[in-house]
Amino acid sequence: MTEPSTSWQFDTITYAGGSQDGPRASVQLTREGKQVHAEGSGNGLIDAVCDSISQATGVAARVVAFVGEHDQADEVLR
């Protein structure tokens, strides 16, 4: 029998930024059948997504690689 995964699964990621509100993001993640929603902010959109992931998981999320242009980005989070 296969052990159930204890990894986080991304369900949704939403991000926005503007001159009044600044960069912000929200994520919905699932782990072991339980959904978690969190919101975060940062000094840019990627930082805001990392902050929301950290809020949801309790683990500091950071970008360890960034490849491509902004519209074709391939980020790696750990």
PyMOL commands that set and color helices and strands:
alter all, ss='L'
color gray80, all
select helices_A, chain A and resi 45-57+70-72
alter helices_A, ss='H'
color red, helices_A
select strands_A, chain A and resi 9-16+24-31+34-41+63-67+74-77
alter strands_A, ss='S'
color yellow, strands_A
deselect
rebuild
show_as cartoon
